[in-house]
Each structure stands twice: as structure tokens, then as C-alpha cells.
Amino acid sequence: MKKVKGKYRAQRADISGLITYRIMPSREVPIDHLEPFLFLNHHGVQTYPAKNRGLPFGPHPHKGFETVTFVIEGDIVHTDSTGYKSQIEAGGVQWMTAGKGIIHAENSSKEFLKNGGNVEILQLWVNLPAKLKNIDPAYTGLQSDDIPHIVLDEGRVTVDAVSGSWAGENGSIQSLADVHLATIQFKNEGVFNITIEEGRSVLFYLISGKVNVNGENIYKLELVEFDTEEGMIEVKALENSLLLIGHALPNNEPIVAQGPFVMNTEKEIREAYADYQQGKFGSWKH
């Protein structure tokens, strides 16, 4: 069994009226602590009324990493400076490679703005190694039906395999840097086991519910840190629960993060700002 080294509760940090919990980075979990997993925000659960303003994420740049956005409830409309537009519904995922630079916005659909409804969204930043930080930007939008739903433990566990491989099946995306990500829905008393190889960072965040992992009770809004030895993670649901889980090798490279950019040196950060100001991230025509 892998050892549980720490448990960290997400802290409330609302954004423009949107209920938000910041999981990492934080004082307890520095940006390099679970690298390549750098940043995780949990938005909602929140009910928007009819005739609302929707999500507050207007056009903004990114460079040097990937964003993975999980839509638990509601919807999200992605637009970017490559000219791409995509609307993802509940149960879907957006995977964007910022690479050498992109501008994007994440808003609510016209239907949501008119009618309102529930919102729950998670956004994760995954670092790219230095050799991939200047690749061309890319975007993949996955609806729920595009993601393999692997049913285990006599129907008590459902793994939504977003990337990598889970329970012997490939996820929807094979990432550039061997990043494995999934959400797992548990019915009460469902059990899921996974063995993680030595040296890999584990992302383990309980979105809702209550579980026992390797003998430790974990509650919603908690992030779990494990040791880096090879070993098993055994999750037992103590009530209906939803888990975000992932694993990947750390890049073991310097991290310099400033605003929307994650690079390896201060010089590269300055260059990122200059590239953005000079229009090298593409034009915004939406």
C-alpha cells in the first residue's frame, strides 16, 4: 500500500461571484509539490438564476502547460485564438495544450445565460516539459459519450477514462507526457484499486462524498498526498462519491510561474509576455 503523507482541504477563493475552492497551489501545497500537476480550482456547486452573466472567464493567454477542464454540471463554451469554438456539456472534458501560446475564453452557453442552472467545474493545469513548451497549441473537446465509462465492482464503480489507461482500457486521450487522468463515480461501498509505479506523482482529489483510502478517511474537498514508492491505492466508498485521480512522472525541471505562464526561467517568462503583447498568440476575432 502507498503511504498517505498528507491531507489538504481546499480553501474558499471565489472569483467574480463564482463559488471557487482553491486546492493547489497553496501554502501547504507549493506549485511544484505534485508536479506535473500544478494548479487545481473547483468551481461550484452553484445555482445560477435565469438571465445570468455566466462564467467569468473572458479572453486570457496561456503558455507552457496544458489545461484540463472537467464539466460536472452545467456547460462551458471554449473559444480560442486559433479560431476554434466548442461547447461541452455536463460529463464532458476540455483538454487544451497552450504550448507556445494561445488566448482562450471559457463562458456559459446562450441557453445557460437565459435559463440558468447548476454549475460545477474543475480546472487542472498540467506542466509541460521544457522540450514541449513551445509546441503548437491544440484543443480537444470531449462530450460524455466520447469518454470510455469503465464499469467495475458489480456496477458500484464507474471510471471515466479521460487520458492514459485505466483498468486495462485506453482513455480518450493519449497525452504528450504520459499523463493519466480519470474521474471515478462510486456508489456506497464501491471499491477501486490501482497500483502506481515508483516515482510517479499522484493527483487524488475528492470532489464529493466520503471514502477510505489505504486506511485513511477522506472527505469532500480534500487533496491527498502519497509517497513516491511503488504501491497500491485502495479506495473504498463510505457513501456515494466522485473522485478526480491521476498520475504522471514529474519533469524534474525548474518551474517559474507568473500569471498565466509557466516556464523554466525568468527570461522565458519575460519572453512570454513580450510574445503575447506582440500578437504572437494569435488574434481574437470572436
Secondary structure, DSSP 8 states (H G I E B T S, - for coil): ---EEEEEE-EE--BTTB-EEEEESSSSS-TTTBTTEEEEEEEEEEEE-SS-----EEEEEEBSEEEEEEEEESEEEEEETTS-EEEEETT-EEEEE-TT-EEEEEE--HHHHHH-EEEEEEEEEEE--GGGTTS--EEEEE-GGGS-EEEEGGGTEEEEEEESEETTEE-SB--TT--EEEEEEE-TT-EEEEEE-TT-EEEEEEEESEEEETTEEEETTEEEEE-SSSEEEEEEESSSEEEEEEEE----S--EEETTEEESSHHHHHHHHHHHHTTTT-----
